[in-house]
Amino acid sequence: MDKFVNVALPKGRLGEKVYSMFEKAGYECPSIREPNRKLIFENPEAGVRYFWVKPSDVAIYVERGAADIGVAGKDILLEYEPDVFELLDLNVGKCRMAVAGPGDFRDDPGRTLIVATKFSNIASTYYNSLGRDIDIIHLNGSIEIAPILGLSDVIVDIVETGATLKENNLEVLENIVPISARLISNKASFRFKSDKIEEIAAGLAEVIKND
């Protein structure tokens, strides 16, 4: 059996923040900090192997077992519902999933609400819970433009500071769910490498407590 715990880290700012947490917990891998184009980094003493992947792909690597553990945003977990264990809220990458639209928008329950979003599953679940009839337009680019051009009534998207919304004369109309980065584990790995994975999770929990 692989003696390493394979860790999928999200590329970018969040991944760097998360790697610092692993480092503080005693799972450093100095070569990760060196300027290079490598994608896989190992520390045999600590028993960890890191690799960088696109944030939205982390859950796929973990679910399929290419990674034992990884860090994914709660938005990804709610949208794609991967079959993984969620072990820990890392308390970083905090934002919220919200409904936004023009400030003067008034919902007319008598007609179908048109919603533009990258997060079709989250939007459907939310509006189903309200018993609201919606038509979803799935977009991948700048969602904010949809209500401005009359493509949709509202959008469902991640809101961090709200600055982009404000610049486009939109505002948060309803908050759906708070979002943050989560430590997730492959289910089989958690069975076979449970001691090591629980030890890493406990180390990270300690870092969060002391920060």
QUITA-V362930 format. One record per backbone hydrogen bond with DSSP energy under -0.5 kcal/mol. NH is the residue of the N-H (numbers start at 1). CO is the residue of the C=O. E is the energy in kcal/mol with one decimal. If there is no record, write none. Layout:
BEGIN
nh->NH co->CO e->E
nh->NH co->CO e->E
END
This chain:
BEGIN
nh->5 co->47 e->-2.5
nh->6 co->4 e->-0.6
nh->7 co->5 e->-0.5
nh->7 co->49 e->-3.4
nh->8 co->6 e->-0.5
nh->8 co->69 e->-2.4
nh->9 co->7 e->-0.7
nh->9 co->51 e->-2.9
nh->11 co->53 e->-2.6
nh->16 co->12 e->-2.0
nh->17 co->13 e->-2.1
nh->18 co->14 e->-2.6
nh->19 co->15 e->-2.9
nh->20 co->16 e->-1.9
nh->21 co->17 e->-1.1
nh->22 co->18 e->-2.0
nh->23 co->19 e->-2.6
nh->24 co->20 e->-2.4
nh->25 co->21 e->-1.7
nh->26 co->23 e->-1.7
nh->27 co->22 e->-2.7
nh->32 co->29 e->-2.6
nh->33 co->30 e->-1.8
nh->34 co->31 e->-0.9
nh->36 co->34 e->-1.0
nh->41 co->50 e->-2.7
nh->43 co->48 e->-2.7
nh->47 co->43 e->-1.5
nh->48 co->43 e->-1.6
nh->49 co->5 e->-2.3
nh->50 co->41 e->-3.1
nh->51 co->7 e->-2.1
nh->52 co->39 e->-1.2
nh->53 co->9 e->-2.5
nh->57 co->54 e->-2.5
nh->58 co->54 e->-0.8
nh->58 co->55 e->-0.9
nh->60 co->57 e->-0.6
nh->61 co->57 e->-2.1
nh->62 co->58 e->-2.3
nh->63 co->59 e->-2.8
nh->64 co->60 e->-2.4
nh->65 co->62 e->-0.9
nh->66 co->61 e->-1.4
nh->67 co->61 e->-2.0
nh->68 co->6 e->-1.7
nh->69 co->6 e->-2.2
nh->70 co->184 e->-2.0
nh->71 co->8 e->-1.6
nh->72 co->182 e->-2.2
nh->74 co->180 e->-1.9
nh->76 co->73 e->-0.6
nh->77 co->73 e->-1.6
nh->78 co->74 e->-2.5
nh->79 co->75 e->-2.3
nh->80 co->76 e->-2.7
nh->81 co->77 e->-1.2
nh->84 co->82 e->-1.8
nh->85 co->185 e->-2.6
nh->87 co->85 e->-0.7
nh->87 co->183 e->-2.9
nh->88 co->183 e->-1.3
nh->90 co->88 e->-0.7
nh->90 co->181 e->-2.6
nh->91 co->181 e->-0.5
nh->95 co->179 e->-2.2
nh->96 co->159 e->-1.8
nh->97 co->177 e->-3.0
nh->98 co->96 e->-0.5
nh->98 co->157 e->-2.7
nh->99 co->174 e->-3.3
nh->100 co->98 e->-0.5
nh->100 co->155 e->-2.5
nh->101 co->171 e->-2.1
nh->103 co->169 e->-0.6
nh->105 co->102 e->-2.2
nh->109 co->107 e->-0.7
nh->111 co->108 e->-2.2
nh->113 co->133 e->-2.3
nh->115 co->113 e->-0.6
nh->115 co->135 e->-2.6
nh->116 co->154 e->-2.3
nh->117 co->137 e->-2.1
nh->118 co->156 e->-0.6
nh->119 co->156 e->-0.6
nh->120 co->118 e->-0.8
nh->123 co->119 e->-2.5
nh->124 co->120 e->-2.7
nh->125 co->121 e->-2.6
nh->126 co->122 e->-2.4
nh->127 co->123 e->-2.6
nh->128 co->124 e->-2.7
nh->129 co->125 e->-1.9
nh->130 co->126 e->-0.8
nh->131 co->127 e->-0.5
nh->131 co->128 e->-1.1
nh->132 co->127 e->-2.7
nh->134 co->132 e->-0.5
nh->135 co->113 e->-2.9
nh->136 co->134 e->-0.5
nh->137 co->115 e->-3.1
nh->138 co->136 e->-0.6
nh->139 co->117 e->-2.1
nh->139 co->137 e->-0.6
nh->143 co->141 e->-1.0
nh->145 co->142 e->-0.9
nh->146 co->143 e->-2.1
nh->148 co->144 e->-0.7
nh->149 co->145 e->-2.2
nh->150 co->147 e->-0.7
nh->151 co->146 e->-2.5
nh->152 co->146 e->-1.0
nh->153 co->114 e->-2.2
nh->154 co->114 e->-1.9
nh->155 co->100 e->-2.7
nh->156 co->116 e->-1.8
nh->157 co->98 e->-2.1
nh->159 co->96 e->-3.3
nh->166 co->162 e->-2.4
nh->167 co->163 e->-2.5
nh->168 co->164 e->-1.0
nh->168 co->165 e->-0.9
nh->169 co->166 e->-2.0
nh->170 co->165 e->-2.8
nh->171 co->101 e->-2.8
nh->173 co->99 e->-3.3
nh->174 co->99 e->-1.7
nh->176 co->97 e->-3.2
nh->177 co->97 e->-1.4
nh->179 co->95 e->-2.8
nh->181 co->92 e->-2.8
nh->182 co->72 e->-2.9
nh->183 co->88 e->-2.8
nh->184 co->70 e->-2.8
nh->184 co->182 e->-0.6
nh->185 co->85 e->-2.5
nh->186 co->68 e->-3.2
nh->190 co->186 e->-2.1
nh->191 co->187 e->-0.9
nh->191 co->188 e->-0.6
nh->192 co->188 e->-2.3
nh->193 co->189 e->-3.5
nh->197 co->193 e->-2.6
nh->198 co->194 e->-3.0
nh->199 co->195 e->-1.9
nh->200 co->196 e->-2.2
nh->201 co->197 e->-2.6
nh->202 co->198 e->-2.4
nh->203 co->199 e->-2.1
nh->204 co->200 e->-2.4
nh->205 co->201 e->-2.4
nh->206 co->202 e->-1.9
nh->207 co->203 e->-1.7
nh->208 co->204 e->-2.5
nh->209 co->205 e->-2.2
nh->210 co->206 e->-1.9
nh->211 co->207 e->-1.0
nh->211 co->208 e->-0.5
END
